[in-house]
Amino acid sequence: MRRSRQFPWLRRLLQEVSLSVNDLIWPVFIIEEHLTDQEIPAMPGVRRFSIDQLVHAAREAAALGIPCIAPFPFTASSHRTERGEESLNPNNLICCAIRAIKESVPNIGIMSDVALDIYTSHGHDGVVDGKRILNDQTVEILCQQAINQASAGADLIAPSDMMDGRIGAIRCELDRNGFQDVLIVSYAVKYASAFYSPFRNAVGSNDCLKGNKRTYQMNSANSDEALHEASLDLAEGADIIMVKPGMPCLDICWRLKDAFGMPTFAYQTSGEYAMIQAAACESWIDLDPVVMESLLAFKRAGCDAILTYFAPIAAQILREQTRQD
């Protein structure tokens, strides 16, 4: 076997999978403040952008060849309510950001999150009655939220809430309102994971979350259930399915791709990002090669694209590699 590894050109020739900038989606955080940004302590190198700065960042991403960004708003407690009504405000932070990006950087895709946890005072993804999440009432709000974001110009609607039946309901509502061309990226397999904590801090949900999400997000011990979830969402009209978290679930990515052959995304979560960055900050690992190896693992597991906070770093590394070749 060593004969086939002896030259760089030969290793490249025999490489089975590859990573390109076309595989990257960049999740970004936004805040209301004008012309300012904020560091996120648990995510070194990641900041919350004002809309002005986000537009500039989107231009840089497009220049690097990143096809799509996924904005998430930081919602202050003053805008949070029991039912997350701010999600339906046509001039809320996410809608204003989508319009600003589309006006200034029309050639970049926007993947917009649909869920209530960013807007609720209790931090859950749905309407709460005591300790119960009211599935059907939540789905009604999610449909309105999806229309709100599609009207602002979102290209991909990405329901991350894990309510039952929401994909079919959102698809019907999008079609009924003239948004037949808007795609649905379903968080089909979203585990009740411990890897989300830095993200919740970034969007302002960490301190307000009451209880946990185990009654509607998946048990991380279950694999067959992932296929069931994905099959339901595809039957309801999902165009793309996604797995979250990413690196702990490479086996799930592979099973979904093998079973359905549909476009499959993975989310390299805030916790995964934080672990790699923390080790790099201590010089325990070399950041760039570890980033690229981690992203290549998603491709090897069958993923078509990866949501990753490392997208700008990876895009720059890939550009430099192209120049060297």
N, C-alpha and C positions, 0 to 999 in steps of 0.2 A: 504493500500500500504506500510505502514511502516514495516510490518512484513518481507517483502522481502528485506529490506535494513538494517536489524539489525546487520548482521555479515559481516566482510570483505570477508570471503570465499563465502558467499551467494551472495554478490554484484558482485564478480568476476564471479560466476557461471551464473548469470542472465544478465551479460553485453552483450549488443546487437552487438556492433562493437568493434574492438580492433585495436591498432596501433602497428606495429612491425618495426624493422629496415629494413625489406624487402620493406617497403613502402616509403623509403627515397631516394631522388636524391639530390646530393650536388652541387649547382652552385658555381664555383670558378673563380677568376680573375687572369690573368697572365700578366706579364710584361717582357720586353726584358732583363732588367738588370740581370746580373749574380749574384747569391748568395745574393740577397737582397729582401726585401719585403717592402711594403708601406702601411701605414694605410689609410683607407678610412674614412674621418671624419664623413660623414653622416651615416656610417654603423659601429657603435662601435663593435669591435671584428672581423670584416672582413678585410682581407688584400689582396693586390695584391701579388701573388707569382712569383718569377722567376721560370723557368722550373725546375731547380734543386730542389727547395723547393716544387714545385707542385708534383713532383714525390714522395717526402717524404710524403707529405700530402695524396696522393693517397694510399700509403702503409698503413698509419694510418687509412684511411677510410675503406680500405679492411679488416684490422684487426678488426675494429668495426662491420663489416658485412654490411656496406653500399654497395648496389649493383652497383651503377652507379654514376658518376660525370659528370658535365656539365661545361666545361671550356669556359670562355669568355675572349678574349684578349683586353688589353688596347692598343689602336692604337694612336700613337703620330700624331700630325698634319702633320709632314713631310711625313708620309705614307698615308695620306688621299688625295683623288682626287675626281673629280666630279662624276666619274663612279665607284669608288671603286675598281680599278684594283688590289690592294694588296690582295683582297680576292681570287684571282686566282694564286697567287704566291705559288708554291708547297713547298717553304721553309719559308712561313710566320709563324708568331708566333703560331697560332692555330695548324697548321699542324706539326710543330716541337714538340709542346706539346703533341699532340696525339701520335706521334711516340714514344716519350720518355716514356709516361705512358704505352703504350702497350708493350714496351720492358721490362720495370721493374715491372709492375703490370698487367700481362696479364689477371688476373681473375676478373678485375673490368670493368664494362661497361662504354663506353664513348658516351655521347649524345652531338652532335655538332650543334651549332647554324648556320643556313643559313639565312643571311640577309645582306644588304649592309650598314646599318646605322653605323656599327662599323668601316667602311672603307671610308665613303664618307666625303667630306669636308663640305657638307651642313647638315649632320646628318640625312638624310632621308634614308628610307629602299630601295629606288629605284633610277633609273635614273630620273633626273629632267629636265624639259623643262619649264623655267619660274616658274609658280606655279603648273604645272601639273606633276604628277608622271607617267612616261611612263611604263605602265604595261608590255606590251609584250617584250620590250627591256630589262626590268629588269628580267623577267623570264628567258630569254636566259642566262644572267649572273649567276643567281641563280643555274641553271642546272650545269654550269661549276664549280661553287663554291662547289656544292654538290659532284661532282666527285672528286674534289681536296681533300676534307675532307675524303671521303670514301677511296680514294687511300692511305691516311695517316693512316687509320685504324679505323675510326669512326664506331661505331656499330649502332648508331641511328642518323639519319639526321633529324634535327628539324627546318623546315622553320618557321621563326617568323615574316616574312615580311608583310603578309596579301595581297600579290598580287593575283589576280584572275587567276586560272588555273595552279598555280605553282606546286601543288601536282602531278597532272597527268603528267606534263612535266618532273618533277624531277624523278618520278617513271620510266618513259620510258627511260630516260637517264641513270639512275642507271642500269636498266636491260640490256640496250644496251651495257654497258661497263663491264658487268660481275659481277655487284654488286647486284644480285637478293636477297641475304640474308641480305642486309642492310635494316633496318626498317626505316619507315618515321613516326616521331612524329609531327603531324601538330598542330601548334598554330592555331587551327581551330577558336577559339573564343578569339580574342585579342582586348580588348577595348582600345580606345584612352584615357588612364587613367592618372590621376595625381599622381599615385603611383609609377611611374617609375623613378622619378628624381634622387634618389641616384644611381641607376644602370647606368644611363647615365653619371653621374660623374665618376663612377668606370671604365667605358670603354672609357672615354675621349670624349663623344658626347655632353655633356651638353652645353658647350660654343659655339659649332659650329652649333647647330640645328637652322635652319631658318624656322620660321612659326610653324605649328603644323601638326599632322598626321591624322586629322579627315576625310580626303577624302579617306583613305584606311583602317584605323583601325575603329573598331565599335563604335557606339554611346552607351554609358553606360546605356541609358534609354531603350535599346531594348533587348527583351528576345526571341521573336519568330525568329528574325533574326539570333540568335545564332544557332538555330536548322537548319536553311537553310544553314548557313555557314558550319556547321559540316557535314550535309548530302552531300554537294557538295564534300568536301574533302574526305569523306569515299568512295564516288562513284569513285573518281579519284585514289584511292589506298592507302590512309592513313591507317597505321596499328594501330595507337594510336592517340587520339584527346586530346587536352589540352586547358585549360581555364586560361586566365590571364587578370587581377589580380585574386587572389585566394579568400581571405576571403570576399571581397565585392560581390563575385559572386557564393556563395555556392548554391544559387537557380539555377543558370545556370548549375553548375556541376550536380545537381540532375536531371534537365530536360534532359540533354544529356545522362546520364546513363540510365535513365528511357526510353528514346525514342529509343536508339540505342543498348544498352547492350554491347557496345564496351569498350576496355580498355580506361580509362579516367584519365588524369593527371590534376593537378592544380599547378600553380606557385604561391607560397607565396612570393610576390614581395619584392623588396628592400624597398619600402615605408612601407609595412606591417612590415617587420623586424625592420626598423628604429623606428617605433612607439613603438613597444614592448620594444626594447632595451632602448629607451630614457626614458620610464616610469620606467623601472627597474633600470636604472642608478640613477634616482631620488628617488628610494625606494618607489615609488608609487604602484608598484606591485611586486610580487614575481616571478622572471623570470622563473624558471623551471616549476612550475605548469601551468603558463600561456602559455608557449611554448607548453606543452603537450596537454593542452585543445584546443589550436588553431589547432594543427595538427589532433587531434581526430575529430574535426568538419569536416575536409575534408573527413575523412573516413565515417562519418555519412552521408555526402552529396553524397556518392557513388563513391568517387575517389579511384582509384587503387594505385596511387602513388602521392607524393607531392615533387615538387622542393622547397627546403627550405634551407636558409643559416643557419638555426638552426640544420641541419642534424647531425653534430658531437655531439652537445650538447644532442640532442634527443637520438641518438644512445647510448651515455654513460648513460643517465638516464634509458633507457630501459635495458641496461646491468645490472645496479645496481638493478633494480626491479626484474630481473630474479634471481640474486644472493639471494635477500631477500626472494623470494618465495621458 
